Amino acid sequence: MPHDPSSPQHTDGPHAAADRARRDPRYPGLPEPPPPGTTMLPPGTFAGVTVLITGGGTGLGRAMAAEFGRCGAGVGIVSRDAEHRARGVEAVVEAGGRAVGVACDVREPTRIVEAFDAVEDALGPVGVLVNNAAANFPVAAEDLSPNGWRAVTDIVLDGTFLCSQELHRRCASRGAPGVILNILATQAFTGGPGMAHAAAAKAAVGNLTKSLAVEWGPSGIRVNALAPGLFPHEEMREDLKALRTDPSVDARRQPAYRTGRRHEIGWAATYLCSPFAAFITGHTLVVDGGNWLRRDFVMPPLTPVRDQLSPLVRDQPAAER
């Protein structure tokens, strides 16, 4: 069936409808994807495979979890928050998959081992790891405390490495192949003024992706990364929502003239972890409609980062800063 980008069924909730309503008729932008629930890969692509997703209960993590479940995987939802775990499990089950929620703090090596054990006891040996757990908050670099720095880097960088190391240890001991997918952000390439800690940590994970791809390729383990652009969703933190001073123009800020739909991230993740990507490793796939490449011939006047953040920083706990 031909894809009709104007059809209302090709949506991801209110964000898609809002994007369409605000488009300049001269510039239709990139078309909408097929609707949520559409499978990109053949049915059963991940049958018999157990996928562990850190931070898999909210936002893009939950979207990826649902898509793995739709493709036949058993999915372990790993999170510190019980409510988040329950939401992730529910999304996978609704998509037709099996899931289990497991508590874990990815900063703690012993907790990681326990989480892998719990997922494997429920679903079988883990063959795919998605490192999606993250932390972030807006702050001017000169105001960022050592505790604030570590609060982000310990989860994003250390957690990613420790979980990856555990996946490698288990696959290598079984003589089985494995796949690791690290979730980045495009600020890993451009820098992240106002979020220097998160941008630095994500950039480090991008570099780690390349190193591990070479080191662990001989053991049959692929390591790739995914860098999403703007994918609005209801569970975004309030302070991050506040930085989008006028969400009504989000679509017009993108070369695609629309924002991302969460199920598009699910498709990208399942593809990179699937047998159809068996010769792809050490690669970062950017899914952002070309936005990170955008440059104007004449740049708008600069607003200092401190001025952009001032309404938020006043209300931020000192421990985070």
TORGULUM-953988 format. One record per atom (N, C-alpha, C): x, y, z; residue in one letter. Coordinates in pm, whole numbers, plus 32768, in hexadecimal, padded with zeros to 4 digits. Example, Ala and Ser with C-alpha at 12.3 -4.5 7.8 and 13.67 -1.06 7.14 Angstrom:
2
85277DC7830CA
84CE7E3E830CA
85287EB6830CA
85057F1F82C4S
85577F9682CAS
850A80038313S
//
This chain:
321
80567F888000M
800080008000M
8059807C8000M
804080DC7FA4P
809381547FA2P
808581A48023P
80EF81E68045H
80F2823580C1H
80C082C180A5H
805582E880EAD
801B836E80DCD
804383C08155D
80A5841B8145P
80D4846681BAP
806D84C581F3P
800284E081A9S
7F9C853B81DES
7F3084F2822BS
7F32846D8227S
7ECB8420826AS
7ED6842F8301S
7E6884458347P
7E6E845783D7P
7E9983D98421P
7E93836383DEQ
7EBB82EB8425Q
7F5282E58439Q
7F9D833083ECH
802E832D83F6H
805B8392845EH
803A837784DCT
805583D88544T
8093839785BET
80C383EA8616D
80F283BE8698D
80B7841C8700D
8034841C8709G
7FF18470876BG
7FE68501873FG
7FD3855C879EP
7FB885E8877EP
802C862F873CP
80A885FF8751H
811C86448719H
811886438680H
80F085D48644A
80ED85CC85B2A
8084862A8579A
800E862A85B6A
7FA486828585A
7FCC87148591A
800F873785FEA
803B87C18611A
80A487E685A9A
8100878A858CD
816687A58526D
812587C1849FD
80C5876E8478R
8085878083F6R
803B880583EER
7FFA8829845BA
7FAA88A4845AA
8000891F8448A
807E891A846FR
80D28991846BR
8130899583F3R
812789348399R
818289338328R
816089A082C3R
81C889DA828CD
81B88A36821CD
819389E281A1D
81258A008160P
80F989AD80EDP
816089A5807EP
81BD8A048079R
822489FD8011R
828D89948030R
8299896F80AFY
8302891280DAY
82C188A2812CY
829C883580EBP
825687CB8133P
82AC87808197P
8330878A818AG
8387874381E7G
838C86AE81CAG
83D386658220L
83DE85D5820DL
835A8591822EL
8337852681E6P
82B684E581FEP
82B084A38286P
8236848B82B3E
82208440832EE
824483AD8317E
827083678382P
828B82D98374P
8208828A8374P
820E82098354P
819881B4836AP
816D81BC83FCP
80F281978419P
80BB81AE84A0P
80FB8154850AP
80EE817C8589P
811C812685F5P
80DC809C85ECP
812A8036860FG
80F87FAD8606G
81217F688587G
814D7FB58522T
817F7F7A84A7T
82077F3C84C2T
821C7EC28492T
829D7E8184A8T
82FA7E9D8433T
83757EBD8452M
83DA7ED783EBM
841E7E5583C1M
84327DFB8421L
847B7D7F840AL
84197D0A83FDL
84467C9B83C5P
83ED7C2683BAP
83BD7BF88443P
83447BC3844BP
83127B9084CCP
83727B288506P
83857B308588G
83DA7ACE85CAG
846E7AE485BAG
84967B5B858CT
85257B758579T
85737B5E85F9T
85397B80866CF
857E7B7186EBF
85467AFE873FF
85027AA186FFA
84CC7A2E8748A
853F79E2878BA
852E79C4880BG
8595797D8854G
860779D38886G
86007A56886CV
866A7AB38896V
863A7B028910V
86927B118972T
86747B6589E5T
86BE7BE989D9T
86747C5689E6V
86AB7CDD89DBV
86A17D208A64V
870E7D588A93L
870E7DA48B11L
871C7E378AF0L
86BE7E878B1FI
86BE7F178B02I
86C57F648B85I
87317FAD8B9AT
873880028C10T
86E780818BF4T
869E80B08C58G
864881248C42G
85DC81068BDCG
85A9808A8BDCG
854A80608B76G
84B980798B97G
849D80C58C02G
841380D68C2BG
83D181588C04G
841D81B68BCDT
83E482398BABT
841882688B24T
83CE82C48AE7G
83FC830A8A70G
842C82B08A00G
84A282D189CBL
84D98285895CL
84FF81F88984L
852881E58A02G
8548815F8A31G
84CF81038A28G
845B81358A50R
83E180E58A48R
83B980CB89B8R
83CE812D8961A
83AF811988D3A
840680AB8897A
848580A988BBM
84DD803E888AM
84B47FB888C3M
84927FB48945A
84697F378984A
83EF7EFC893EA
838D7F518920A
83137F2288DEA
83337EE78856A
838D7F26880DE
83AB7EF68786E
83F77E71878AE
84517E6187EAF
84937DE087F9F
842B7D75881AF
83CD7D958874G
83647D358895G
83107D12881CG
82F27D7587C9R
82A17D5C8751R
82E97CFE86F1R
836D7D0186F6C
83BC7CAB869DC
83DD7C2386DCC
83A07C058751G
83AE7B80878AG
840E7B7087FCG
84527BDB8825A
84B77BD0888FA
84767BC78918A
84BE7B898975G
84A27B9A8A01G
84F17C128A31G
84B27C6D8A7AV
84F17CEE8A99V
84FC7D018B31V
85757D1A8B60G
858C7D3D8BEAG
858F7DD48BF9G
85337E0C8C46I
852A7E9C8C5EI
85757EB98CE0I
85E67EFB8CD5V
863C7F148D4AV
86347FA78D6EV
860E7FC38DEAS
85FE804E8E15S
85FD80518EADS
862180C38EE6R
861980D38F77R
858A80EA8FA6R
853381178F4DD
84AC81428F72D
844680D48F53D
83FD80A78FB9A
839D803A8FA9A
832D805F8F48A
82FE80DB8F4FE
829381058EF4E
82C381048E63E
833D81318E4EH
837381308DC6H
838080A18D92H
83AF80488DE9R
83BB7FBC8DBER
83337F848D94R
82CD7FA38DE4A
82477F6F8DC5A
82157FA48D40A
823080238D23R
8204805B8CA2R
824B80198C2ER
82CC7FFF8C3FG
83177FBE8BD4G
82E67F318BBAG
82CE7EE68C24V
829B7E5E8C15V
82137E618BD0V
81BD7EBD8BF8E
81397EC88BBCE
81427EE48B26E
819D7F3C8AFEA
81AB7F5E8A70A
81D77EE58A1FA
82327E968A55V
82617E1F8A0DV
81F27DB98A01V
81AA7DA28A6CV
813E7D408A6BV
80D17D6B8A08V
80B17DED8A07E
804D7E1F89A9E
80787E0B8918E
80FA7E0A8901A
812F7DF58879A
81397D618855A
81177D0B88B5G
81197C7C8898G
81937C3388C9G
81E97C768917G
82647C368946G
825B7C0C89D8G
82C97BD38A08R
82D67BAE8A94R
83387C0D8AD5R
83227C2D8B54A
83797C8E8B95A
837F7C758C2AA
83EC7CA58C66V
83FC7CA28CF6V
843E7D258D1EV
84147D5C8D8FG
84527DD48DC4G
84B17DB08E35G
85287DED8E33V
85907DD08E95V
85CB7E538EC8V
85D67E5E8F4CA
86137ED58F87A
86AA7ECF8F79A
86E67F418F59C
87777F468F4DC
87A77FD78F4BC
88187FED8F8BD
8862806B8F80D
88DF804C8F2FD
88E680808EB4V
8952805B8E58V
89DA80928E84V
89DD80E08EEFR
8A5C81108F24R
8A9E80A78F7FR
8A55803E8FA0E
8A857FDB9000E
8A9E7F568FBAE
8B1C7F2B8FACP
8B3A7EAE8F63P
8AF17E348F9AP
8AE77E28901DT
8AA47DB29055T
8A107DB39033T
89D27E28902FR
89457E31900BR
892F7E0D8F79R
89907E2E8F26I
89867E0A8E98I
89877D738E86I
89E27D308ECCV
89E87C9E8EC5V
89637C628EF3V
892D7C968F5FE
88AE7C658F93E
883C7C7C8F2FE
883E7CEE8EEBA
87D57D0D8E8AA
87DD7CAD8E13A
88557C958DE1F
88647C348D73F
88327BAB8D9FF
88587B838E18D
882B7B008E4BD
87937AF88E4ED
87537B608E81A
86C17B608E8EA
867D7B5A8E06A
86AF7BA78DA6V
86757BA58D20V
86877B1C8CE0V
86FE7AE48CF0E
87187A618CB2E
86C679F28CF5E
86B279FB8D76D
865E79988DBBD
85CF799A8D84D
859F7A118D60A
85157A1F8D32A
85047A068C9CA
85687A2E8C4DL
85557A318BBCL
85BD79E28B6CL
862A79BB8BAAG
869479768B62G
870D79D08B4EG
877B79978B19P
87F979E08B0DP
87EA7A648ABFP
88237ACE8AF4V
881E7B508AB1V
887C7B508A3AV
88477B7489C5G
88997B7C894DG
88A47C078914G
884B7C618943V
884C7CEB8912V
88427D47898CV
88987DAB8990L
88987E1089FAL
88837E9A89BBL
88227EE389EDV
880D7F6F89C4V
882D7FC78A3BV
889980138A30N
88C3806E8A9BN
887C80F48A89N
880780FF8AC9N
87B481768AB9N
87AA81C98B37N
87D281938BAAA
87C881DF8C28A
881982608C1CA
87E082CD8C4AA
8822834E8C3AA
87FB83AB8CACA
884584168CB8A
882784818D17A
884E85058CD6A
8805856C8CF7N
882285EE8CBAN
87D5865A8D04N
880D86CF8D08F
87C687458D38F
881187BF8D06F
87C988298CE4P
880A88A08CAFP
885188EE8D1DP
88CC89178D01V
891989658D62V
898E89A78D18V
89AE8A218D3DA
8A258A638D06A
8AA18A1A8D38A
8B048A098CE3A
8B7989B88D06A
8BC189EE8D81A
8BC68A728D90E
8C0E8AA98E02E
8BC68A908E87E
8B468A6D8E80D
8AF88A528EF9D
8AEC89BC8F18D
8B2289698EC1L
8B1288D88ED0L
8B6E88A38F3EL
8B3488658FA3S
8B8188319013S
8BBE87AA8FF0S
8C24877E9039P
8C5986F69024P
8BED868B9032P
8B94869B9092N
8B28863A90A2N
8ACA863A9029N
8AAD86B18FF6G
8A5886BB8F80G
8A98867B8F07G
8B1B86918EF7W
8B6586538E88W
8B5D85BB8E92W
8B7B85868F09R
8B7E84F58F1BR
8AF384B78F11R
8A8B85048F38A
8A0384CF8F2FA
89DF84A78EA1A
8A1984EE8E40V
89FF84D08DB3V
8A66846E8D7BV
8AE6848A8D8ET
8B4B84348D50T
8B4C83A78D8BT
8B2B83998E0BD
8B2983138E46D
8ABF82BA8E06D
8A4E82F48DE2I
89E382A68DA1I
89FF82948D0DI
8A1B83028CC7V
8A2582FE8C35V
8AA282B38C07V
8B1482D68C3EL
8B9182998C0FL
8BB2821A8C5EL
8BBD82258CE2D
8BE381B08D31D
8B7A81428D25D
8AFB81668D2DG
8A9181018D23G
8A9380BA8C9EG
8AA881068C33T
8AAF80C98BAET
8B2180658BA5T
8B96808D8BD6F
8C0980328BD0F
8BF37FB68C25F
8BC47FC88CA0L
8BB47F568CFAL
8B4D7EF28CC6L
8ADE7F258C91C
8A797ECB8C58C
8AAF7E858BDCC
8AF87ECD8B89S
8B317E918B10S
8B957E248B34S
8BE67E3D8B97Q
8C497DDB8BC3Q
8C047D5B8BF4Q
8B947D6B8C3AE
8B4B7CF68C6CE
8B0E7CA78BF9E
8AD77CEC8B94L
8AA17CA78B20L
8B0F7C598AD9L
8B847C988AC8H
8BF37C548A87H
8C1E7BDA8AD6H
8C297BE88B58R
8C557B778BABR
8BF97AFF8B9BR
8B787B188B99R
8B177AAB8B91R
8B167A6C8B06R
8B177ABF8A9FC
8B167A878A17C
8B977A3989FCC
8C077A718A25A
8C877A2E8A0DA
8C8D79A88A56A
8C5779A38ACES
8C5C79268B1AS
8C0478BA8ADBS
8B9B78E38A94R
8B4478838A50R
8B72786589C3R
8BD178B58990G
8BF878A88905G
8B8A78D588A7G
8B3A793688D4A
8AC779658887A
8ADE79F38856A
8AA47A1687E3P
8AAF7AA187B4P
8A5B7AFD880CP
8A747B7F8800G
8A277BE0884CG
8A257C658803G
89CA7CBB882EV
89BC7D4187F2V
89AA7DA78862V
89F17E168855I
89E37E8688B2I
89BC7F018862I
89567F488892L
892C7FC58854L
8931803288BEL
8983809788A7N
899281088903N
8940817F88D0N
88F481BD8928I
88A2822F8900I
88ED82B0891FI
890982FB88B6L
8951837A88C1L
88F083EF88B7L
89258462889AA
88D984DA8879A
892F85278817A
88F2857487BET
894185B98758T
899D86228794T
8984864D8810Q
89E186AA8850Q
8A688668886AQ
8A7085E5885DA
8AF185A18867A
8B4E85CB87F5A
8B1585F98785F
8B6686248712F
8B7E86BA8714F
8B1D87058746T
8B2187978738T
8B4E87DF87B6T
8B5187988828G
8B5B87D988A9G
8AD087F888DCG
8AC4880D895DG
8A4188268998G
8A45889889FAG
8A4F891489CBP
8A4E89868A27P
89D389838A81P
89E989918B03G
897D89878B63G
896888FB8B97G
89AA889A8B56M
89A3880F8B81M
8A2A87CE8B65M
8A93880F8B90A
8B1B87E18B71A
8B3587568BA7A
8B0087378C1DH
8B1786B58C59H
8ADB86458C05H
8A5E86588BD7A
8A1B85F28B86A
8A5B85E48AFDA
8A7E86568ABEA
8ABC86508A3BA
8B4386098A41A
8B9286268AA8A
8C1585E68AB5A
8C0685508ACCA
8BA5852A8B21A
8B90849C8B3CA
8B6184528ABFA
8B05848E8A75K
8AD5844E89FAK
8B4384458991K
8B9784AC8987A
8C0784A7892AA
8C668436894FA
8C7D842489D0A
8CD483B789FEA
8C98833089DAA
8C15832289E7V
8BD482A489C3V
8BE0828B892DV
8BD882F688DDG
8BEC82E5884DG
8C7682AF882DG
8CDB82E28873N
8D6382B1885FN
8D7082218891N
8D3382048904L
8D35817D893BL
8CF6811A88DAL
8C8C81448897T
8C4A80EE8834T
8CAE80BE87CBT
8CFF81188799K
8D6180F48732K
8DCC8095876AK
8DFC80B487E2S
8E668060881ES
8E357FD28835S
8DBE7FC58870L
8D8C7F40888FL
8D687EF28812L
8D3B7F3887A9A
8D1C7EF3872CA
8D967EA986F6A
8E0A7EE886FFV
8E867EAA86CEV
8EB67E3D872EV
8EB47E5C87B0E
8EE57DFA8811E
8E907D7C8815E
8E0D7D8D880CW
8DB47D1C8824W
8D7E7CDC87A4W
8D9E7D158730G
8D747CD786B3G
8DA37C4686A5G
8E217C2886C4P
8E4E7B9D86BAP
8E007B3C8713P
8DC27B6E877BS
8D717B1A87D4S
8CE07B0E87A4S
8CC07B4E8734G
8C397B4586FEG
8BD87BAA8736G
8C0C7C168771I
8BB57C7B87ADI
8BBE7CFD875EI
8B497D288730R
8B417DA886E8R
8B1C7E168749R
8B537E8E8731V
8B377F028786V
8B1B7F7A872DV
8AA27FAE8737N
8A7C802386E9N
8A3B808B8744N
8A1B80FE870AA
89DC816A8756A
896D81A88703A
891081E68749L
889E8229870DL
889682B4874AL
888D831A86F4A
888883A48724A
880383E386FAA
87A283E68754P
872084218731P
872684BB8732P
86CE84F586E3G
86BA858586E9G
864785A58747G
85F08602871EL
8582862D8774L
850985D28760L
84E6858A87CAF
8472853187CBF
841B85588842F
83C485BB8833P
837585E888A4P
831F857788DDP
831585728960H
82BA8512899FH
829385498A28H
822885128A5DE
81EC85498AD6E
8246853A8B51E
82A484DC8B4DE
82F584C08BC3E
8379850E8BC6E
838B856B8B6AM
840285C08B71M
8402860C8BF4M
8478861F8C2FR
8483866B8CABR
844F86F98C98R
8415872E8D01E
83D987B38CF9E
8441881E8CD9E
84BA88128D12D
851E88798CF5D
854D88728C64D
855187F98C2BL
857787EE8B9EL
850788208B43L
848B88088B6BK
841B88418B1FK
842388D98B1FK
844989118B91A
844B89A38B9FA
84B389E28B43A
851D89998B22L
858389CF8AC8L
854D89E08A3AL
84E889938A18R
84A789A58996R
84418A1589A8R
84738A918999T
84248B0689C1T
83A18B128974T
839A8ADC88FCD
831E8AE088AFD
83108A5B8865D
82DB89F388A7P
82CF89708868P
827D897387E8P
822B89DB87D5S
81D889E0875DS
822B89EE86DES
82AA8A1686EBV
82FC8A248673V
836789B8866AV
835B894F86BCD
83BE88E386B7D
83D088AD862AD
8363889485E3A
836C885B855DA
83B488B984FEA
8397893A8505R
83D3899984A8R
846789B184C5R
849689838539R
8525898D8557R
8575891D8514R
853188B984DFQ
8573884384A9Q
8578884C8410Q
85E6882383D0P
85E68819833EP
857987BC830AP
85558757835BA
84EB86FA8333A
84618739833CA
845887AC837CY
83D787EE8396Y
8379879683E8Y
83B187408434R
836586F48495R
83C586BE84FFR
838F8693856FT
83DF865485D6T
83D885BC85C6T
842585758616G
842884E4860BG
83B084A2864BG
838E842E861AR
832483DA8654R
83688367869ER
833B834B8715R
838382ED876BR
83968264872BR
8334823586E0H
834481B086A5H
83B381AE863BH
83DA82238606E
844A822685A9E
84CD81FF85EEE
84DB8227866DI
855081FC86BBI
854A816586D3I
84D2813186ECG
84C380A086FDG
84F180558682G
84CB8085860DW
84F680428591W
858E80488581W
85C780BC859BA
865880CA858CA
86A2806D85EAA
867380658666A
86B5801086C9A
86AB7F7E86A4A
86357F52867ET
86257EC4865DT
86767EA085E1T
867C7EFA8580Y
86CD7EDC850AY
87607EC9852FY
87997F288579L
88277F208598L
88497EA585ECL
87EA7E738639C
88037DFD868DC
87DB7D7B8648C
87A77D8285CFS
87727D0C858BS
87DD7CC78537S
87C17C4C850CP
881E7C0684B3P
882F7C4C842CP
87D17CA48408F
87DB7CEB8389F
88487D57838CF
887C7D738402A
88EA7DD48412A
89697D8D8440A
89777D0E841BA
89E27CBB8452A
8A6F7CEB842FA
8A7D7D3D83C7F
8B027D6E83A0F
8B157E0083C7F
8ABE7E33841AI
8AC87EBE8447I
8AF57EBF84D8I
8B677EFB84F2T
8B977F0A857BT
8BF17F858583T
8BF17FC685F6G
8C3E80418607G
8BFD80BB85C9G
8B7F80AE85A5H
8B398119855CH
8AD8816485B7H
8AC881E6859FT
8A61823685E2T
89FB8262857BT
89808239858EL
8912825F8537L
88CA82D78573L
88C683458529V
888183BE8557V
87F383BC8520V
879283CD8579V
870583D08551V
86CD84558581V
86E084BD852FD
86B58543855BD
8686859C84E9D
866785618475G
863585B38407G
8698861A83D5G
8719860383EBG
8781865E83BCG
879786D78414G
875A86D9848BN
875D875484DAN
87E78778850FN
883887148531W
88B98736856BW
891687758505W
88F787698484L
894887A38419L
891E883183F6L
88B388608431R
887B88E18408R
88D989558429R
88EB89AD83CAR
89348A2B83DDR
88F08A978389R
88EA8B0F83BED
88B38B7F8373D
89248BCD8331D
89078C0D82BFF
896C8C648280F
89908CD782DDF
892C8D0D831DV
89428D77837FV
89068D458403V
895B8D2F8464M
892C8CF884E2M
88DF8D618531M
887A8D39857CP
88308D9A85CFP
88888DCD863FP
88648E3C867DP
88B38E6F86EDP
88C18E06875CP
89358E03879BL
89518DA28803L
89128DCD8888L
88CA8D7088C6T
889D8D83894FT
88F68D3189A9T
89428D6E8A04P
899C8D218A5AP
89528CB18AA2P
89988C428AB2V
895B8BCC8AF0V
89228BED8B79V
896C8C3A8BC8R
893B8C5C8C4ER
88B48CA48C45R
88A28CFB8BE3D
88248D428BD4D
87B48CE38BA9D
87D58C828B55Q
87708C218B2BQ
87418BCB8BA0Q
879D8BAE8BFAL
877E8B528C68L
874B8B988CE5L
87548C1B8CECS
87388C608D6AS
86B08C418DA6S
86448C328D58P
85C38C128D98P
85C28B898DDAP
86178B2E8DA9L
86188AA58DDDL
86738A978E55L
86E98AD48E4DV
874F8AC18EB3V
87208AF48F3AV
86CC8B5A8F3BR
869B8B918FBCR
86538B28900ER
86118AC98FC7D
85C08A66900ED
860589E0901BD
868289D78FEFQ
86C889568FEFQ
8709893A9076Q
86FA88BF90AAP
873C889F912AP
87D188B29123P
880B88E7918DA
889A8900918FA
88E9887F917DA
88B8880F91AEA
8900879091A1A
891387699110A
88B1878C90BAE
88BF876B902BE
892487C58FE9E
892888439012R
8983889F8FD1R
8A13887F8FF7R
//
